[in-house]
Amino acid sequence: MTQSRREALKLAMAGMAAGDRASLDTVYEMTSSKLFASILRVVRVRERAEDLLQDTYVKAWQRAGRFDPAKGSPITWLCTIARNTALNDIRRDGVVRSEADDTLPDVADDAKPQDEWLCDLEDAEALQRCLEGLEKDHRRSIRLAFFEGLSHSELARRIDAPLGTVKSWIRRGLAGLKGCLGG
């Protein structure tokens, strides 16, 4: 996203916060394909992803006044809403997960939650290059958790590894990516 598009998105978000429906349309046009892809990776069913995309924008509209551009970009904020909406839908649909099975890593970062900068990343080549630089287990765990939407427990079962080990691989992999990408 170019600097001018970033600024246009920030302005549209401010308009949304002020209750301007045209601004909501602008935000939708600028972000819907990225958010849809993010949701689809989690739920894996197109019709369901379409419904959840609409839910995401309803939530964004209702919460637009809470968006703080000093804390992150609009696309990061929207991606977080989209991902959480999709994960909550899966949980509601009968997939039982405990708090210890959270898809997000257990590492605190006051500036920005660890998965938000992945959602905000615009340079896929840089991400691919940095992923390739990770240890095999870290790379595989990150791909399965963030790009296929597996929870930590699902990931542990799929690759036949202890849950604590999987969480550690994800934590270390995210730290490596963050360092490589300058996050």
VMD Tcl script that builds the backbone (N, CA, C; Angstrom):
set m [mol new atoms 549]
animate dup $m
set s [atomselect $m all]
$s set {name element resname resid chain x y z} {
  {N N MET 1 A 0.847 -1.168 0.000}
  {CA C MET 1 A 0.000 0.000 0.000}
  {C C MET 1 A 0.894 1.232 0.000}
  {N N THR 2 A 0.652 2.138 -0.920}
  {CA C THR 2 A 1.462 3.348 -1.006}
  {C C THR 2 A 1.131 4.287 0.146}
  {N N GLN 3 A 2.006 5.248 0.345}
  {CA C GLN 3 A 1.806 6.219 1.422}
  {C C GLN 3 A 0.488 6.972 1.230}
  {N N SER 4 A 0.170 7.346 -0.011}
  {CA C SER 4 A -1.070 8.087 -0.255}
  {C C SER 4 A -2.296 7.214 0.045}
  {N N ARG 5 A -2.214 5.913 -0.269}
  {CA C ARG 5 A -3.337 5.014 0.062}
  {C C ARG 5 A -3.455 4.822 1.569}
  {N N ARG 6 A -2.313 4.764 2.263}
  {CA C ARG 6 A -2.349 4.656 3.725}
  {C C ARG 6 A -3.036 5.874 4.329}
  {N N GLU 7 A -2.667 7.047 3.828}
  {CA C GLU 7 A -3.275 8.280 4.331}
  {C C GLU 7 A -4.760 8.330 4.006}
  {N N ALA 8 A -5.136 7.889 2.811}
  {CA C ALA 8 A -6.552 7.862 2.426}
  {C C ALA 8 A -7.329 6.916 3.339}
  {N N LEU 9 A -6.724 5.793 3.685}
  {CA C LEU 9 A -7.380 4.842 4.572}
  {C C LEU 9 A -7.528 5.430 5.976}
  {N N LYS 10 A -6.505 6.131 6.441}
  {CA C LYS 10 A -6.606 6.782 7.752}
  {C C LYS 10 A -7.726 7.813 7.758}
  {N N LEU 11 A -7.822 8.598 6.696}
  {CA C LEU 11 A -8.893 9.597 6.600}
  {C C LEU 11 A -10.265 8.935 6.571}
  {N N ALA 12 A -10.371 7.850 5.827}
  {CA C ALA 12 A -11.646 7.124 5.760}
  {C C ALA 12 A -12.010 6.555 7.128}
  {N N MET 13 A -11.026 6.061 7.860}
  {CA C MET 13 A -11.290 5.543 9.210}
  {C C MET 13 A -11.779 6.669 10.118}
  {N N ALA 14 A -11.180 7.852 9.994}
  {CA C ALA 14 A -11.631 8.997 10.790}
  {C C ALA 14 A -13.072 9.350 10.417}
  {N N GLY 15 A -13.378 9.280 9.136}
  {CA C GLY 15 A -14.746 9.532 8.685}
  {C C GLY 15 A -15.720 8.510 9.246}
  {N N MET 16 A -15.296 7.255 9.256}
  {CA C MET 16 A -16.136 6.205 9.846}
  {C C MET 16 A -16.417 6.500 11.316}
  {N N ALA 17 A -15.392 6.918 12.025}
  {CA C ALA 17 A -15.547 7.226 13.448}
  {C C ALA 17 A -16.546 8.368 13.655}
  {N N ALA 18 A -16.634 9.252 12.655}
  {CA C ALA 18 A -17.574 10.376 12.727}
  {C C ALA 18 A -18.966 9.992 12.219}
  {N N GLY 19 A -19.140 8.731 11.796}
  {CA C GLY 19 A -20.438 8.262 11.355}
  {C C GLY 19 A -20.727 8.442 9.873}
  {N N ASP 20 A -19.699 8.670 9.072}
  {CA C ASP 20 A -19.876 8.880 7.638}
  {C C ASP 20 A -19.908 7.536 6.898}
  {N N ARG 21 A -21.079 7.187 6.355}
  {CA C ARG 21 A -21.245 5.894 5.668}
  {C C ARG 21 A -20.412 5.819 4.392}
  {N N ALA 22 A -20.196 6.936 3.723}
  {CA C ALA 22 A -19.356 6.927 2.522}
  {C C ALA 22 A -17.932 6.515 2.885}
  {N N SER 23 A -17.484 6.899 4.073}
  {CA C SER 23 A -16.153 6.497 4.529}
  {C C SER 23 A -16.094 4.992 4.754}
  {N N LEU 24 A -17.182 4.427 5.281}
  {CA C LEU 24 A -17.245 2.972 5.435}
  {C C LEU 24 A -17.115 2.291 4.078}
  {N N ASP 25 A -17.792 2.820 3.071}
  {CA C ASP 25 A -17.686 2.259 1.715}
  {C C ASP 25 A -16.247 2.315 1.217}
  {N N THR 26 A -15.578 3.432 1.482}
  {CA C THR 26 A -14.183 3.595 1.059}
  {C C THR 26 A -13.284 2.575 1.763}
  {N N VAL 27 A -13.468 2.431 3.067}
  {CA C VAL 27 A -12.674 1.457 3.835}
  {C C VAL 27 A -12.913 0.062 3.280}
  {N N TYR 28 A -14.165 -0.263 3.014}
  {CA C TYR 28 A -14.506 -1.582 2.463}
  {C C TYR 28 A -13.796 -1.810 1.129}
  {N N GLU 29 A -13.887 -0.843 0.237}
  {CA C GLU 29 A -13.256 -0.974 -1.088}
  {C C GLU 29 A -11.745 -1.153 -0.980}
  {N N MET 30 A -11.146 -0.478 -0.022}
  {CA C MET 30 A -9.687 -0.511 0.107}
  {C C MET 30 A -9.168 -1.750 0.826}
  {N N THR 31 A -10.009 -2.417 1.616}
  {CA C THR 31 A -9.492 -3.480 2.481}
  {C C THR 31 A -10.190 -4.828 2.368}
  {N N SER 32 A -11.324 -4.887 1.716}
  {CA C SER 32 A -12.138 -6.110 1.774}
  {C C SER 32 A -11.437 -7.341 1.211}
  {N N SER 33 A -10.668 -7.203 0.138}
  {CA C SER 33 A -10.030 -8.397 -0.426}
  {C C SER 33 A -8.989 -8.975 0.536}
  {N N LYS 34 A -8.241 -8.113 1.183}
  {CA C LYS 34 A -7.230 -8.577 2.141}
  {C C LYS 34 A -7.899 -9.218 3.362}
  {N N LEU 35 A -8.955 -8.587 3.859}
  {CA C LEU 35 A -9.644 -9.140 5.027}
  {C C LEU 35 A -10.343 -10.450 4.688}
  {N N PHE 36 A -10.936 -10.513 3.496}
  {CA C PHE 36 A -11.602 -11.748 3.081}
  {C C PHE 36 A -10.601 -12.902 3.027}
  {N N ALA 37 A -9.442 -12.665 2.461}
  {CA C ALA 37 A -8.419 -13.711 2.383}
  {C C ALA 37 A -7.986 -14.160 3.773}
  {N N SER 38 A -7.856 -13.206 4.673}
  {CA C SER 38 A -7.463 -13.528 6.045}
  {C C SER 38 A -8.512 -14.403 6.726}
  {N N ILE 39 A -9.772 -14.062 6.545}
  {CA C ILE 39 A -10.873 -14.837 7.149}
  {C C ILE 39 A -10.965 -16.216 6.504}
  {N N LEU 40 A -10.852 -16.262 5.196}
  {CA C LEU 40 A -10.966 -17.529 4.475}
  {C C LEU 40 A -9.877 -18.511 4.897}
  {N N ARG 41 A -8.683 -18.014 5.178}
  {CA C ARG 41 A -7.607 -18.898 5.654}
  {C C ARG 41 A -7.979 -19.567 6.970}
  {N N VAL 42 A -8.780 -18.894 7.774}
  {CA C VAL 42 A -9.158 -19.450 9.071}
  {C C VAL 42 A -10.346 -20.393 8.938}
  {N N VAL 43 A -11.419 -19.957 8.259}
  {CA C VAL 43 A -12.643 -20.764 8.247}
  {C C VAL 43 A -12.717 -21.753 7.085}
  {N N ARG 44 A -11.996 -21.486 6.008}
  {CA C ARG 44 A -11.864 -22.394 4.857}
  {C C ARG 44 A -13.157 -22.664 4.084}
  {N N VAL 45 A -14.224 -21.909 4.337}
  {CA C VAL 45 A -15.481 -22.074 3.609}
  {C C VAL 45 A -15.886 -20.696 3.090}
  {N N ARG 46 A -15.961 -20.574 1.778}
  {CA C ARG 46 A -16.177 -19.276 1.146}
  {C C ARG 46 A -17.442 -18.560 1.650}
  {N N GLU 47 A -18.566 -19.255 1.684}
  {CA C GLU 47 A -19.819 -18.616 2.102}
  {C C GLU 47 A -19.728 -18.123 3.547}
  {N N ARG 48 A -19.119 -18.918 4.364}
  {CA C ARG 48 A -18.941 -18.536 5.769}
  {C C ARG 48 A -18.019 -17.324 5.879}
  {N N ALA 49 A -16.952 -17.321 5.095}
  {CA C ALA 49 A -16.017 -16.194 5.095}
  {C C ALA 49 A -16.709 -14.911 4.632}
  {N N GLU 50 A -17.593 -15.030 3.662}
  {CA C GLU 50 A -18.330 -13.848 3.184}
  {C C GLU 50 A -19.194 -13.267 4.299}
  {N N ASP 51 A -19.886 -14.124 5.032}
  {CA C ASP 51 A -20.709 -13.660 6.155}
  {C C ASP 51 A -19.847 -13.017 7.242}
  {N N LEU 52 A -18.728 -13.638 7.535}
  {CA C LEU 52 A -17.848 -13.116 8.579}
  {C C LEU 52 A -17.194 -11.805 8.162}
  {N N LEU 53 A -16.976 -11.634 6.860}
  {CA C LEU 53 A -16.447 -10.359 6.376}
  {C C LEU 53 A -17.445 -9.243 6.677}
  {N N GLN 54 A -18.709 -9.508 6.425}
  {CA C GLN 54 A -19.737 -8.504 6.734}
  {C C GLN 54 A -19.775 -8.225 8.238}
  {N N ASP 55 A -19.689 -9.280 9.038}
  {CA C ASP 55 A -19.655 -9.101 10.497}
  {C C ASP 55 A -18.463 -8.240 10.912}
  {N N THR 56 A -17.342 -8.441 10.242}
  {CA C THR 56 A -16.135 -7.669 10.536}
  {C C THR 56 A -16.376 -6.181 10.314}
  {N N TYR 57 A -17.016 -5.842 9.205}
  {CA C TYR 57 A -17.261 -4.423 8.920}
  {C C TYR 57 A -18.327 -3.824 9.834}
  {N N VAL 58 A -19.277 -4.623 10.257}
  {CA C VAL 58 A -20.258 -4.129 11.240}
  {C C VAL 58 A -19.524 -3.786 12.536}
  {N N LYS 59 A -18.652 -4.685 12.972}
  {CA C LYS 59 A -17.881 -4.429 14.193}
  {C C LYS 59 A -16.975 -3.218 14.021}
  {N N ALA 60 A -16.319 -3.119 12.871}
  {CA C ALA 60 A -15.429 -1.985 12.618}
  {C C ALA 60 A -16.220 -0.675 12.652}
  {N N TRP 61 A -17.399 -0.677 12.067}
  {CA C TRP 61 A -18.260 0.514 12.066}
  {C C TRP 61 A -18.637 0.902 13.501}
  {N N GLN 62 A -19.015 -0.096 14.284}
  {CA C GLN 62 A -19.430 0.160 15.663}
  {C C GLN 62 A -18.266 0.603 16.544}
  {N N ARG 63 A -17.060 0.159 16.226}
  {CA C ARG 63 A -15.893 0.437 17.071}
  {C C ARG 63 A -14.945 1.466 16.456}
  {N N ALA 64 A -15.321 2.082 15.361}
  {CA C ALA 64 A -14.403 2.978 14.645}
  {C C ALA 64 A -13.849 4.085 15.539}
  {N N GLY 65 A -14.631 4.531 16.485}
  {CA C GLY 65 A -14.158 5.573 17.395}
  {C C GLY 65 A -13.027 5.118 18.301}
  {N N ARG 66 A -12.834 3.818 18.425}
  {CA C ARG 66 A -11.757 3.268 19.267}
  {C C ARG 66 A -10.428 3.141 18.519}
  {N N PHE 67 A -10.481 3.272 17.198}
  {CA C PHE 67 A -9.238 3.145 16.429}
  {C C PHE 67 A -8.320 4.318 16.746}
  {N N ASP 68 A -7.068 4.005 17.066}
  {CA C ASP 68 A -6.071 5.027 17.376}
  {C C ASP 68 A -4.904 4.880 16.408}
  {N N PRO 69 A -4.775 5.802 15.448}
  {CA C PRO 69 A -3.689 5.675 14.470}
  {C C PRO 69 A -2.297 5.731 15.085}
  {N N ALA 70 A -2.177 6.250 16.297}
  {CA C ALA 70 A -0.872 6.282 16.964}
  {C C ALA 70 A -0.430 4.887 17.397}
  {N N LYS 71 A -1.396 3.958 17.531}
  {CA C LYS 71 A -1.078 2.608 17.991}
  {C C LYS 71 A -0.886 1.613 16.857}
  {N N GLY 72 A -1.254 1.975 15.646}
  {CA C GLY 72 A -1.103 1.046 14.530}
  {C C GLY 72 A -1.865 1.521 13.314}
  {N N SER 73 A -1.673 0.816 12.229}
  {CA C SER 73 A -2.318 1.203 10.979}
  {C C SER 73 A -3.758 0.700 10.942}
  {N N PRO 74 A -4.590 1.329 10.114}
  {CA C PRO 74 A -5.974 0.866 9.991}
  {C C PRO 74 A -6.080 -0.586 9.533}
  {N N ILE 75 A -5.232 -0.996 8.597}
  {CA C ILE 75 A -5.335 -2.365 8.089}
  {C C ILE 75 A -4.979 -3.369 9.180}
  {N N THR 76 A -4.046 -3.020 10.032}
  {CA C THR 76 A -3.701 -3.897 11.151}
  {C C THR 76 A -4.883 -4.036 12.092}
  {N N TRP 77 A -5.510 -2.932 12.402}
  {CA C TRP 77 A -6.670 -2.926 13.299}
  {C C TRP 77 A -7.798 -3.754 12.693}
  {N N LEU 78 A -8.060 -3.555 11.411}
  {CA C LEU 78 A -9.128 -4.290 10.734}
  {C C LEU 78 A -8.810 -5.779 10.631}
  {N N CYS 79 A -7.562 -6.117 10.345}
  {CA C CYS 79 A -7.161 -7.530 10.261}
  {C C CYS 79 A -7.339 -8.230 11.600}
  {N N THR 80 A -7.072 -7.514 12.672}
  {CA C THR 80 A -7.247 -8.094 13.998}
  {C C THR 80 A -8.721 -8.381 14.258}
  {N N ILE 81 A -9.578 -7.450 13.894}
  {CA C ILE 81 A -11.027 -7.678 14.048}
  {C C ILE 81 A -11.454 -8.864 13.194}
  {N N ALA 82 A -10.981 -8.923 11.955}
  {CA C ALA 82 A -11.357 -10.011 11.042}
  {C C ALA 82 A -10.905 -11.363 11.577}
  {N N ARG 83 A -9.672 -11.448 12.002}
  {CA C ARG 83 A -9.137 -12.717 12.504}
  {C C ARG 83 A -9.882 -13.161 13.765}
  {N N ASN 84 A -10.108 -12.225 14.680}
  {CA C ASN 84 A -10.826 -12.571 15.909}
  {C C ASN 84 A -12.267 -12.971 15.622}
  {N N THR 85 A -12.896 -12.315 14.660}
  {CA C THR 85 A -14.261 -12.674 14.273}
  {C C THR 85 A -14.291 -14.100 13.732}
  {N N ALA 86 A -13.333 -14.439 12.903}
  {CA C ALA 86 A -13.271 -15.792 12.336}
  {C C ALA 86 A -12.990 -16.833 13.414}
  {N N LEU 87 A -12.041 -16.555 14.286}
  {CA C LEU 87 A -11.711 -17.510 15.346}
  {C C LEU 87 A -12.883 -17.689 16.314}
  {N N ASN 88 A -13.557 -16.594 16.643}
  {CA C ASN 88 A -14.729 -16.702 17.526}
  {C C ASN 88 A -15.837 -17.511 16.872}
  {N N ASP 89 A -16.000 -17.370 15.574}
  {CA C ASP 89 A -17.014 -18.138 14.858}
  {C C ASP 89 A -16.703 -19.633 14.917}
  {N N ILE 90 A -15.449 -19.974 14.758}
  {CA C ILE 90 A -15.049 -21.383 14.833}
  {C C ILE 90 A -15.321 -21.921 16.236}
  {N N ARG 91 A -14.988 -21.153 17.247}
  {CA C ARG 91 A -15.224 -21.586 18.626}
  {C C ARG 91 A -16.715 -21.776 18.890}
  {N N ARG 92 A -17.524 -20.833 18.417}
  {CA C ARG 92 A -18.982 -20.915 18.596}
  {C C ARG 92 A -19.569 -22.102 17.861}
  {N N ASP 93 A -18.919 -22.496 16.782}
  {CA C ASP 93 A -19.435 -23.571 15.936}
  {C C ASP 93 A -19.152 -24.953 16.522}
  {N N GLY 94 A -18.605 -24.994 17.725}
  {CA C GLY 94 A -18.437 -26.283 18.386}
  {C C GLY 94 A -17.018 -26.794 18.441}
  {N N VAL 95 A -16.065 -26.059 17.906}
  {CA C VAL 95 A -14.679 -26.475 18.037}
  {C C VAL 95 A -14.229 -26.017 19.411}
  {N N VAL 96 A -13.937 -26.975 20.267}
  {CA C VAL 96 A -13.603 -26.660 21.646}
  {C C VAL 96 A -12.119 -26.351 21.747}
  {N N ARG 97 A -11.841 -25.172 22.297}
  {CA C ARG 97 A -10.462 -24.774 22.532}
  {C C ARG 97 A -10.384 -24.164 23.912}
  {N N SER 98 A -9.324 -24.428 24.603}
  {CA C SER 98 A -9.150 -23.847 25.932}
  {C C SER 98 A -8.323 -22.585 25.816}
  {N N GLU 99 A -8.217 -21.835 26.906}
  {CA C GLU 99 A -7.391 -20.637 26.900}
  {C C GLU 99 A -5.947 -20.983 26.588}
  {N N ALA 100 A -5.496 -22.135 27.040}
  {CA C ALA 100 A -4.117 -22.551 26.789}
  {C C ALA 100 A -3.905 -22.886 25.322}
  {N N ASP 101 A -4.998 -22.986 24.565}
  {CA C ASP 101 A -4.939 -23.375 23.166}
  {C C ASP 101 A -5.131 -22.165 22.259}
  {N N ASP 102 A -4.902 -21.004 22.769}
  {CA C ASP 102 A -5.083 -19.789 21.997}
  {C C ASP 102 A -4.187 -19.827 20.765}
  {N N THR 103 A -4.700 -19.344 19.635}
  {CA C THR 103 A -3.929 -19.328 18.398}
  {C C THR 103 A -2.812 -18.304 18.465}
  {N N LEU 104 A -2.953 -17.294 19.304}
  {CA C LEU 104 A -1.955 -16.248 19.388}
  {C C LEU 104 A -0.833 -16.669 20.324}
  {N N PRO 105 A 0.357 -16.233 20.056}
  {CA C PRO 105 A 1.480 -16.599 20.915}
  {C C PRO 105 A 1.358 -15.989 22.309}
  {N N ASP 106 A 2.071 -16.579 23.255}
  {CA C ASP 106 A 2.006 -16.150 24.646}
  {C C ASP 106 A 3.071 -15.111 24.981}
  {N N VAL 107 A 3.449 -14.305 24.040}
  {CA C VAL 107 A 4.487 -13.320 24.267}
  {C C VAL 107 A 3.842 -11.942 24.317}
  {N N ALA 108 A 4.090 -11.209 25.387}
  {CA C ALA 108 A 3.520 -9.867 25.509}
  {C C ALA 108 A 4.386 -8.884 24.732}
  {N N ASP 109 A 3.731 -7.948 24.061}
  {CA C ASP 109 A 4.414 -6.887 23.336}
  {C C ASP 109 A 3.522 -5.671 23.450}
  {N N ASP 110 A 3.938 -4.702 24.255}
  {CA C ASP 110 A 3.093 -3.545 24.527}
  {C C ASP 110 A 2.806 -2.728 23.274}
  {N N ALA 111 A 3.700 -2.725 22.317}
  {CA C ALA 111 A 3.518 -1.886 21.139}
  {C C ALA 111 A 2.451 -2.437 20.206}
  {N N LYS 112 A 2.479 -3.732 19.948}
  {CA C LYS 112 A 1.563 -4.314 18.977}
  {C C LYS 112 A 1.508 -5.813 19.190}
  {N N PRO 113 A 0.303 -6.405 19.258}
  {CA C PRO 113 A 0.241 -7.861 19.378}
  {C C PRO 113 A 1.014 -8.518 18.241}
  {N N GLN 114 A 1.618 -9.675 18.535}
  {CA C GLN 114 A 2.555 -10.282 17.607}
  {C C GLN 114 A 1.970 -10.646 16.263}
  {N N ASP 115 A 0.704 -11.041 16.182}
  {CA C ASP 115 A 0.191 -11.425 14.877}
  {C C ASP 115 A -0.272 -10.236 14.054}
  {N N GLU 116 A -0.439 -9.061 14.664}
  {CA C GLU 116 A -0.911 -7.907 13.913}
  {C C GLU 116 A 0.092 -7.475 12.854}
  {N N TRP 117 A 1.388 -7.504 13.173}
  {CA C TRP 117 A 2.344 -7.036 12.181}
  {C C TRP 117 A 2.415 -8.000 11.010}
  {N N LEU 118 A 2.063 -9.263 11.214}
  {CA C LEU 118 A 1.995 -10.188 10.080}
  {C C LEU 118 A 0.871 -9.788 9.133}
  {N N CYS 119 A -0.254 -9.420 9.722}
  {CA C CYS 119 A -1.415 -9.020 8.932}
  {C C CYS 119 A -1.126 -7.725 8.191}
  {N N ASP 120 A -0.331 -6.860 8.777}
  {CA C ASP 120 A -0.037 -5.544 8.218}
  {C C ASP 120 A 1.076 -5.598 7.171}
  {N N LEU 121 A 1.785 -6.680 7.094}
  {CA C LEU 121 A 2.922 -6.778 6.197}
  {C C LEU 121 A 2.487 -6.715 4.748}
  {N N GLU 122 A 3.112 -5.847 3.974}
  {CA C GLU 122 A 2.708 -5.670 2.587}
  {C C GLU 122 A 3.705 -6.270 1.607}
  {N N ASP 123 A 4.856 -6.655 2.056}
  {CA C ASP 123 A 5.872 -7.156 1.156}
  {C C ASP 123 A 5.987 -8.668 1.294}
  {N N ALA 124 A 5.240 -9.387 0.473}
  {CA C ALA 124 A 5.208 -10.848 0.559}
  {C C ALA 124 A 6.570 -11.462 0.262}
  {N N GLU 125 A 7.340 -10.842 -0.602}
  {CA C GLU 125 A 8.673 -11.379 -0.902}
  {C C GLU 125 A 9.569 -11.325 0.322}
  {N N ALA 126 A 9.502 -10.234 1.067}
  {CA C ALA 126 A 10.313 -10.115 2.284}
  {C C ALA 126 A 9.883 -11.165 3.305}
  {N N LEU 127 A 8.581 -11.361 3.430}
  {CA C LEU 127 A 8.085 -12.371 4.359}
  {C C LEU 127 A 8.583 -13.754 3.946}
  {N N GLN 128 A 8.476 -14.063 2.672}
  {CA C GLN 128 A 8.923 -15.371 2.187}
  {C C GLN 128 A 10.418 -15.564 2.438}
  {N N ARG 129 A 11.198 -14.541 2.156}
  {CA C ARG 129 A 12.646 -14.611 2.370}
  {C C ARG 129 A 12.951 -14.845 3.855}
  {N N CYS 130 A 12.254 -14.123 4.725}
  {CA C CYS 130 A 12.489 -14.272 6.163}
  {C C CYS 130 A 12.005 -15.626 6.675}
  {N N LEU 131 A 10.879 -16.093 6.157}
  {CA C LEU 131 A 10.403 -17.429 6.541}
  {C C LEU 131 A 11.433 -18.492 6.178}
  {N N GLU 132 A 12.000 -18.382 4.998}
  {CA C GLU 132 A 12.995 -19.363 4.560}
  {C C GLU 132 A 14.236 -19.351 5.439}
  {N N GLY 133 A 14.483 -18.226 6.106}
  {CA C GLY 133 A 15.642 -18.126 6.988}
  {C C GLY 133 A 15.422 -18.743 8.362}
  {N N LEU 134 A 14.189 -19.111 8.662}
  {CA C LEU 134 A 13.889 -19.720 9.963}
  {C C LEU 134 A 14.232 -21.201 9.975}
  {N N GLU 135 A 14.403 -21.742 11.172}
  {CA C GLU 135 A 14.566 -23.194 11.306}
  {C C GLU 135 A 13.303 -23.863 10.776}
  {N N LYS 136 A 13.454 -25.067 10.258}
  {CA C LYS 136 A 12.350 -25.783 9.613}
  {C C LYS 136 A 11.113 -25.887 10.492}
  {N N ASP 137 A 11.280 -26.281 11.758}
  {CA C ASP 137 A 10.130 -26.442 12.654}
  {C C ASP 137 A 9.439 -25.117 12.942}
  {N N HIS 138 A 10.216 -24.048 13.081}
  {CA C HIS 138 A 9.640 -22.720 13.328}
  {C C HIS 138 A 8.845 -22.270 12.105}
  {N N ARG 139 A 9.430 -22.428 10.935}
  {CA C ARG 139 A 8.784 -22.020 9.679}
  {C C ARG 139 A 7.476 -22.783 9.471}
  {N N ARG 140 A 7.525 -24.074 9.642}
  {CA C ARG 140 A 6.326 -24.906 9.439}
  {C C ARG 140 A 5.231 -24.549 10.440}
  {N N SER 141 A 5.604 -24.331 11.687}
  {CA C SER 141 A 4.626 -23.978 12.717}
  {C C SER 141 A 3.968 -22.640 12.415}
  {N N ILE 142 A 4.739 -21.681 11.989}
  {CA C ILE 142 A 4.168 -20.363 11.669}
  {C C ILE 142 A 3.244 -20.456 10.465}
  {N N ARG 143 A 3.650 -21.172 9.467}
  {CA C ARG 143 A 2.786 -21.305 8.278}
  {C C ARG 143 A 1.453 -21.967 8.639}
  {N N LEU 144 A 1.511 -23.018 9.423}
  {CA C LEU 144 A 0.277 -23.726 9.786}
  {C C LEU 144 A -0.608 -22.889 10.714}
  {N N ALA 145 A -0.002 -22.161 11.637}
  {CA C ALA 145 A -0.789 -21.373 12.589}
  {C C ALA 145 A -1.378 -20.111 11.946}
  {N N PHE 146 A -0.576 -19.394 11.200}
  {CA C PHE 146 A -1.024 -18.101 10.710}
  {C C PHE 146 A -1.596 -18.131 9.301}
  {N N PHE 147 A -1.137 -19.031 8.481}
  {CA C PHE 147 A -1.632 -19.039 7.105}
  {C C PHE 147 A -2.706 -20.091 6.882}
  {N N GLU 148 A -2.741 -21.105 7.742}
  {CA C GLU 148 A -3.811 -22.099 7.655}
  {C C GLU 148 A -4.781 -21.977 8.820}
  {N N GLY 149 A -4.472 -21.124 9.780}
  {CA C GLY 149 A -5.390 -20.846 10.873}
  {C C GLY 149 A -5.519 -21.938 11.920}
  {N N LEU 150 A -4.528 -22.824 12.022}
  {CA C LEU 150 A -4.612 -23.886 13.028}
  {C C LEU 150 A -4.333 -23.320 14.418}
  {N N SER 151 A -5.045 -23.844 15.403}
  {CA C SER 151 A -4.747 -23.494 16.794}
  {C C SER 151 A -3.468 -24.232 17.191}
  {N N HIS 152 A -2.942 -23.855 18.341}
  {CA C HIS 152 A -1.732 -24.540 18.812}
  {C C HIS 152 A -1.966 -26.041 18.984}
  {N N SER 153 A -3.103 -26.413 19.556}
  {CA C SER 153 A -3.386 -27.844 19.765}
  {C C SER 153 A -3.559 -28.593 18.452}
  {N N GLU 154 A -4.265 -27.976 17.514}
  {CA C GLU 154 A -4.436 -28.606 16.196}
  {C C GLU 154 A -3.084 -28.804 15.522}
  {N N LEU 155 A -2.238 -27.804 15.644}
  {CA C LEU 155 A -0.907 -27.871 15.063}
  {C C LEU 155 A -0.088 -28.981 15.717}
  {N N ALA 156 A -0.137 -29.047 17.041}
  {CA C ALA 156 A 0.617 -30.084 17.767}
  {C C ALA 156 A 0.177 -31.481 17.333}
  {N N ARG 157 A -1.134 -31.659 17.193}
  {CA C ARG 157 A -1.638 -32.971 16.746}
  {C C ARG 157 A -1.196 -33.262 15.309}
  {N N ARG 158 A -1.287 -32.272 14.445}
  {CA C ARG 158 A -0.955 -32.514 13.042}
  {C C ARG 158 A 0.504 -32.901 12.860}
  {N N ILE 159 A 1.410 -32.241 13.589}
  {CA C ILE 159 A 2.829 -32.535 13.385}
  {C C ILE 159 A 3.385 -33.472 14.454}
  {N N ASP 160 A 2.487 -33.954 15.336}
  {CA C ASP 160 A 2.860 -34.914 16.370}
  {C C ASP 160 A 4.011 -34.399 17.235}
  {N N ALA 161 A 3.777 -33.213 17.816}
  {CA C ALA 161 A 4.765 -32.608 18.707}
  {C C ALA 161 A 4.044 -32.135 19.967}
  {N N PRO 162 A 4.745 -32.057 21.094}
  {CA C PRO 162 A 4.119 -31.568 22.330}
  {C C PRO 162 A 3.643 -30.123 22.175}
  {N N LEU 163 A 2.527 -29.794 22.819}
  {CA C LEU 163 A 1.940 -28.462 22.731}
  {C C LEU 163 A 2.933 -27.373 23.146}
  {N N GLY 164 A 3.633 -27.578 24.237}
  {CA C GLY 164 A 4.613 -26.586 24.700}
  {C C GLY 164 A 5.714 -26.344 23.680}
  {N N THR 165 A 6.135 -27.393 22.997}
  {CA C THR 165 A 7.166 -27.275 21.976}
  {C C THR 165 A 6.651 -26.446 20.802}
  {N N VAL 166 A 5.413 -26.709 20.388}
  {CA C VAL 166 A 4.814 -25.962 19.282}
  {C C VAL 166 A 4.731 -24.479 19.629}
  {N N LYS 167 A 4.273 -24.184 20.846}
  {CA C LYS 167 A 4.184 -22.781 21.270}
  {C C LYS 167 A 5.556 -22.120 21.255}
  {N N SER 168 A 6.549 -22.848 21.692}
  {CA C SER 168 A 7.915 -22.324 21.702}
  {C C SER 168 A 8.417 -22.060 20.279}
  {N N TRP 169 A 8.151 -22.991 19.368}
  {CA C TRP 169 A 8.562 -22.801 17.972}
  {C C TRP 169 A 7.908 -21.566 17.367}
  {N N ILE 170 A 6.625 -21.394 17.655}
  {CA C ILE 170 A 5.917 -20.227 17.113}
  {C C ILE 170 A 6.498 -18.947 17.704}
  {N N ARG 171 A 6.695 -18.937 19.003}
  {CA C ARG 171 A 7.246 -17.760 19.668}
  {C C ARG 171 A 8.622 -17.408 19.091}
  {N N ARG 172 A 9.483 -18.413 18.967}
  {CA C ARG 172 A 10.828 -18.170 18.429}
  {C C ARG 172 A 10.780 -17.769 16.951}
  {N N GLY 173 A 9.889 -18.421 16.208}
  {CA C GLY 173 A 9.752 -18.081 14.788}
  {C C GLY 173 A 9.268 -16.661 14.596}
  {N N LEU 174 A 8.287 -16.241 15.387}
  {CA C LEU 174 A 7.787 -14.865 15.281}
  {C C LEU 174 A 8.866 -13.858 15.662}
  {N N ALA 175 A 9.639 -14.184 16.675}
  {CA C ALA 175 A 10.740 -13.298 17.059}
  {C C ALA 175 A 11.749 -13.189 15.917}
  {N N GLY 176 A 12.050 -14.324 15.271}
  {CA C GLY 176 A 12.965 -14.303 14.136}
  {C C GLY 176 A 12.419 -13.493 12.967}
  {N N LEU 177 A 11.141 -13.663 12.675}
  {CA C LEU 177 A 10.518 -12.890 11.599}
  {C C LEU 177 A 10.520 -11.410 11.920}
  {N N LYS 178 A 10.183 -11.099 13.135}
  {CA C LYS 178 A 10.132 -9.699 13.544}
  {C C LYS 178 A 11.506 -9.050 13.392}
  {N N GLY 179 A 12.540 -9.764 13.802}
  {CA C GLY 179 A 13.893 -9.241 13.654}
  {C C GLY 179 A 14.296 -9.091 12.196}
  {N N CYS 180 A 13.969 -10.081 11.397}
  {CA C CYS 180 A 14.322 -10.057 9.975}
  {C C CYS 180 A 13.583 -8.942 9.227}
  {N N LEU 181 A 12.322 -8.731 9.596}
  {CA C LEU 181 A 11.494 -7.749 8.896}
  {C C LEU 181 A 11.606 -6.355 9.498}
  {N N GLY 182 A 12.377 -6.245 10.557}
  {CA C GLY 182 A 12.555 -4.934 11.175}
  {C C GLY 182 A 11.369 -4.487 11.999}
  {N N GLY 183 A 10.576 -5.458 12.484}
  {CA C GLY 183 A 9.361 -5.128 13.256}
  {C C GLY 183 A 9.616 -4.849 14.698}
}
mol reanalyze $m
mol bondsrecalc $m
mol representation Tube
mol addrep $m
